[in-house]
Amino acid sequence: MACCSTQLSAPAGVRRRQQRLRCVVVSSTAFEPPALTRRAALLGAGAAVLGATRGASAVSEVQLLSLGDLRVAPVGVGTWAWGNKLLYGYDPRNDGQLRETFNTLVGRGVPLLMDTADSYGTGALSGRSEQLLGEFAAASPAGSNAVIATKLAPFPSRLTAASFVDAARASASRLRRQCIDVGQAHWSASYLPLQEEALIRGLGDMVDAGVVRCVGVSNYGPKALRRVHATLAARGVRLASAQVQYSLLSREPERSGLMETCDELGVRLLAYSPLALGLLTGRYDENNLPPGPRGLLFRSQAREVSALLGTLREVAAQRGATSSQVAVNWCRARGTLPIPGVHTPQQAADALGCLDWTLSTAEVAALDRASAACKVQATQNIFSVA
């Protein structure tokens, strides 16, 4: 599938958004003037600075972002791999490594968004990601630094608002929390309008029942997002977030107008798969592919993205960073809160390292050009709707 044209390197909506925004320093040792963010555009200037006093590992200031009534670091993490045998070869015998990963993340001392779902986990392991997060957070002195967002799937058995509230309560039990920080619709049930209506009512009911602090959606496009926002606003419930696939190889939110819609409505845009399932980490090429389904996906893409990977490596070398960090911070520069997947302590440290610096305007432009020149894009989520 053809990738974005060169015009996508600076779509009008992105340019207007960037012009409205102000610069903020997230590290006292930033290499260049930080890239523009949309922090001031969302919910006023609602951000707080968290310094080294929050934890021994927090050696630089982190500018927190608003997410509903929450404050979170500008980079979070995803936990899809925690329990996923099919794509990531999950083995319960490696739960100790996942615990170390969790402790590395919360040990930074910042409120870190950690995204999960009630469907994360293969087969009988469904819900395993939530269970592990709950177990690790309960056992860690720094567990309260985990700001947990979970997604609730519109399974065929969930046809009423009450069934979605019950699902949220079940997730809260697995997470060992009385109240979940963010409850999200995992995907739209637009194929069954009555279920979609129940799902959105259920989001509002979760807030009213005190099961979640705030609500969001995942895989919704701009039209569907407006409908959800209006429905919730009519009952006094705020839509806090919209989670969508976004990376250097997946720029549909720019083309569709979703980014502008989020800005207009005051909805925080979360970018999942900012590393394109690992393709943008620089670890893989056509002669070195991961095992399983990801290797099959990458086989047809690796050669076409070699130039983009080269640009990532160049910027990374100049920064003393990794290609993964450059790709994630590109998403930040585009005004999103990226949530790269992590399942090892090294990946956790890599994600946290993104908090200490931002890309310059020139670096963002170079990455935009390399992205626009790609002839392929990442495999798109089949659950995404307009």
C-alpha positions in Angstrom: 0.0 0.0 0.0 1.4 3.4 -0.9 2.6 5.6 1.9 1.9 9.2 2.3 3.0 11.7 -0.3 5.5 14.4 0.3 2.7 16.8 1.1 2.3 14.8 4.3 5.6 16.1 5.6 3.8 19.2 6.9 0.0 19.0 6.5 -1.8 22.3 6.9 -3.5 21.1 10.1 -0.2 20.2 11.7 1.4 23.5 10.7 -1.5 25.4 12.2 -1.4 23.4 15.3 2.4 23.8 15.7 2.1 27.6 15.2 -0.4 27.8 18.1 1.8 25.9 20.5 4.6 27.0 22.7 8.0 25.5 23.5 8.6 23.8 26.8 11.8 22.5 28.2 11.6 18.9 29.5 15.3 18.5 30.3 17.9 20.8 31.8 20.4 19.1 29.4 18.4 19.2 26.1 20.7 19.1 23.1 18.6 21.5 21.0 15.7 23.8 21.5 12.7 21.5 22.1 10.2 20.7 19.4 6.8 22.3 19.5 4.1 20.5 21.4 0.4 20.9 21.8 0.6 21.0 25.5 -0.7 24.6 25.7 -3.5 23.9 23.2 -5.0 21.1 25.3 -6.9 22.2 28.3 -5.2 25.5 28.6 -1.7 25.4 29.9 -2.7 22.6 32.3 0.7 21.1 32.9 2.9 20.6 36.0 6.7 20.3 36.3 8.0 17.2 38.2 11.6 17.3 39.3 14.1 15.0 40.7 12.5 15.1 44.2 9.9 12.6 43.0 12.5 9.7 42.9 16.2 9.0 42.9 16.1 8.1 39.2 14.3 11.3 38.2 17.4 13.3 37.3 15.7 15.8 34.9 12.6 17.8 35.0 9.6 16.2 33.2 6.8 18.4 32.0 3.6 16.6 32.8 0.6 16.6 30.4 -3.1 16.7 31.2 -5.2 13.6 30.6 -8.7 14.4 31.8 -8.1 15.4 35.4 -4.9 13.4 35.6 -1.3 14.5 35.1 1.0 12.1 33.3 4.5 12.0 31.7 4.6 12.9 28.0 5.6 9.3 27.2 3.8 6.2 28.5 4.1 2.5 27.7 1.9 -0.3 26.4 1.7 -3.9 27.8 0.1 -5.8 24.9 3.0 -8.3 25.1 2.3 -9.2 28.7 0.5 -12.4 28.1 0.7 -12.5 24.3 2.1 -15.8 23.1 1.2 -15.4 19.5 3.2 -12.2 18.6 5.7 -11.9 21.5 6.1 -15.5 22.8 4.9 -14.8 26.3 6.0 -17.4 28.9 4.8 -17.2 32.5 8.3 -18.4 33.5 9.5 -14.9 32.4 7.2 -13.0 34.7 10.2 -12.1 36.9 11.5 -10.1 33.9 8.2 -8.4 33.5 8.2 -7.5 37.2 11.7 -6.0 36.8 10.4 -4.1 33.7 7.5 -2.7 35.8 9.8 -1.7 38.7 12.2 0.1 36.2 9.3 2.1 34.9 7.8 3.2 38.2 11.2 3.7 39.7 11.7 6.8 37.6 9.4 8.6 40.0 7.0 10.2 37.5 3.3 9.4 36.9 3.6 7.1 33.9 0.7 6.1 31.8 0.6 2.3 31.4 -1.9 1.0 28.9 -3.5 -2.4 29.0 -6.7 -4.2 28.0 -9.1 -6.8 29.3 -8.4 -8.8 26.2 -4.6 -8.7 26.4 -3.4 -12.2 26.8 -3.7 -15.1 24.4 -6.5 -17.6 24.8 -6.8 -18.8 28.4 -4.5 -16.0 29.4 -7.0 -13.3 28.5 -6.7 -10.5 31.1 -3.2 -11.6 32.0 -1.7 -8.2 31.3 -4.1 -6.6 33.8 -3.4 -9.3 36.4 0.4 -8.7 36.2 0.1 -5.0 36.4 -2.1 -5.3 39.4 0.2 -7.8 41.1 3.4 -5.7 40.4 1.9 -2.4 41.4 0.6 -3.8 44.7 4.0 -5.2 45.5 6.0 -2.1 44.6 6.6 0.8 47.0 6.4 3.0 43.8 3.4 1.3 42.4 1.3 4.4 42.7 3.4 6.0 39.9 1.6 3.7 37.5 -1.3 5.6 35.9 -3.3 2.7 34.5 -5.5 2.9 31.4 -7.3 -0.2 30.4 -9.5 -0.9 27.3 -12.7 -2.8 27.4 -13.7 -4.9 24.4 -17.2 -4.8 22.9 -17.4 -8.6 23.0 -20.7 -10.1 21.6 -21.8 -10.9 25.2 -21.7 -7.2 26.2 -24.9 -5.7 24.9 -25.9 -3.4 27.7 -24.4 -0.4 29.4 -24.5 -2.4 32.7 -22.4 -5.2 31.0 -19.6 -2.7 30.2 -19.7 -1.3 33.8 -19.4 -4.9 35.0 -16.5 -5.4 32.7 -14.8 -2.4 34.2 -15.3 -3.7 37.7 -13.8 -7.0 36.6 -10.8 -5.2 35.2 -10.5 -3.2 38.4 -10.4 -6.4 40.4 -7.6 -7.8 38.2 -5.7 -4.5 38.5 -6.3 -4.6 42.3 -7.7 -1.1 42.3 -11.0 0.3 43.5 -10.9 2.9 40.7 -9.2 2.6 37.3 -7.5 5.8 36.2 -8.7 5.6 32.6 -11.4 3.3 31.1 -11.5 3.1 27.3 -13.6 1.6 24.6 -11.2 -0.8 22.8 -12.8 -0.4 19.5 -16.1 0.9 18.1 -19.1 -1.5 17.8 -20.4 0.6 14.9 -21.2 -2.6 13.1 -23.9 -3.1 15.7 -25.4 0.3 16.5 -27.3 -0.8 19.6 -24.1 -2.2 21.1 -22.2 1.0 20.3 -24.9 3.0 22.0 -24.6 0.7 25.1 -20.8 1.0 25.1 -20.9 4.8 25.1 -23.6 4.9 27.8 -21.5 2.4 29.7 -18.5 4.7 29.6 -20.5 7.5 31.2 -22.0 5.1 33.8 -18.5 3.9 34.8 -17.6 7.5 35.7 -20.8 8.0 37.6 -20.3 4.7 39.5 -16.8 5.7 40.5 -15.3 2.7 38.7 -13.0 4.9 36.5 -11.7 8.4 36.9 -12.0 9.3 33.3 -12.8 7.7 30.0 -11.4 7.5 26.5 -11.7 5.6 23.2 -9.4 3.6 21.0 -9.4 3.1 17.2 -12.1 5.8 16.6 -11.8 8.2 13.7 -12.8 11.9 13.7 -16.5 11.4 12.9 -17.0 8.7 15.5 -15.0 10.6 18.0 -17.3 13.6 17.7 -20.3 11.5 18.3 -18.9 10.0 21.4 -17.7 13.4 22.7 -21.2 14.9 22.1 -23.0 12.0 23.8 -20.8 12.1 26.9 -20.8 15.9 27.1 -24.6 15.9 27.1 -24.5 14.1 30.4 -21.6 16.0 31.8 -18.8 13.5 31.2 -15.6 14.5 29.7 -13.9 12.5 26.9 -10.3 12.5 28.1 -8.4 10.5 25.4 -8.4 9.0 22.0 -5.9 6.2 21.3 -4.9 5.5 17.7 -2.2 3.8 15.6 0.4 6.5 14.8 4.1 6.4 13.8 6.5 7.4 11.1 4.9 4.5 9.1 1.3 5.2 10.0 0.2 8.8 9.6 -3.5 8.4 8.9 -4.5 10.6 11.9 -3.0 13.5 10.0 -4.8 12.7 6.8 -8.2 12.0 8.4 -8.3 15.1 10.5 -8.3 13.2 13.7 -5.4 15.3 15.1 -7.3 18.6 14.5 -10.5 17.1 15.9 -8.7 16.1 19.2 -7.2 19.6 19.5 -10.6 21.2 18.9 -12.4 19.0 21.5 -9.6 19.0 24.1 -9.0 15.3 23.8 -5.5 13.9 24.5 -4.3 11.8 21.5 -2.4 8.6 22.5 -0.2 7.1 19.9 0.0 3.3 20.1 2.5 1.2 18.0 4.8 4.2 17.6 7.6 1.7 16.7 5.4 -0.1 14.2 5.5 -3.4 16.1 9.3 -3.1 16.4 10.1 -2.3 12.7 11.3 1.2 13.6 13.6 0.0 16.4 16.5 -0.6 14.0 16.9 -4.2 15.3 15.5 -5.8 12.1 16.2 -5.8 8.4 15.4 -8.1 5.5 18.2 -10.5 6.6 17.2 -10.4 10.3 13.5 -10.8 11.0 11.7 -11.5 14.3 10.1 -15.0 14.6 6.4 -15.6 14.2 3.8 -13.4 12.5 5.8 -10.2 12.9 8.6 -11.7 10.8 6.0 -12.4 8.0 4.8 -8.8 8.2 8.2 -7.3 8.2 9.5 -9.4 5.3 7.6 -7.3 2.7 8.4 -4.0 4.4 12.0 -4.2 5.7 13.7 -3.3 2.4 11.3 -0.4 1.7 11.9 1.3 5.0 15.7 1.0 4.9 16.2 4.7 4.1 13.9 5.8 6.9 15.8 3.5 9.3 19.0 5.1 8.1 17.7 8.6 9.0 16.6 7.3 12.4 20.1 6.0 13.0 21.7 9.3 11.9 19.6 11.3 14.3 20.2 8.8 17.1 23.9 8.9 16.6 23.9 12.7 16.8 21.9 12.5 20.0 23.6 9.6 21.7 20.2 8.0 21.7 18.6 4.9 20.2 16.5 4.7 17.0 13.5 3.7 19.1 13.8 6.9 21.2 14.0 9.0 18.0 10.9 7.4 16.6 9.0 7.8 19.8 10.1 11.4 20.3 9.0 12.2 16.7 5.5 11.2 17.8 5.8 13.6 20.8 6.9 16.4 18.4 3.7 15.7 16.4 1.6 16.5 19.4 0.8 13.0 20.6 1.5 11.0 23.8 3.2 7.9 22.5 2.9 4.6 24.4 5.6 2.2 23.0 5.2 -1.4 24.0 7.8 -2.7 26.5 8.4 -6.1 28.0 12.1 -6.0 29.1 13.9 -3.8 31.5 16.1 -2.5 28.7 13.0 -1.5 26.7 11.6 0.2 29.8 14.9 2.2 30.3 14.8 3.1 26.6 11.2 4.5 26.9 12.1 6.4 30.0 15.1 7.9 28.2 12.7 9.6 25.8 11.7 11.9 28.6 15.1 13.6 28.9 15.2 15.3 25.5 13.2 16.4 22.5 13.8 16.6 18.8 14.7 19.9 17.1 12.5 21.3 14.4 15.1 20.5 11.8 15.3 16.8 12.9 11.5 16.5 12.8 11.6 17.9 9.2 14.2 15.4 8.2 12.2 12.5 9.6 9.1 13.8 8.0 10.8 13.7 4.6 12.1 10.2 5.1 8.7 9.1 6.2 7.0 10.6 3.2 9.5 8.9 0.9 8.5 5.4 2.1 6.6 3.3 -0.4 5.0 1.2 2.4 3.1 1.9 5.6 2.6 -0.2 8.7 -0.1 -2.8 8.7 -3.2 -1.0 9.8 -5.5 -2.1 12.6 -8.7 -3.7 11.2 -10.7 -2.3 14.1 -10.1 1.4 13.2 -13.2 3.3 12.1 -13.9 6.7 10.6 
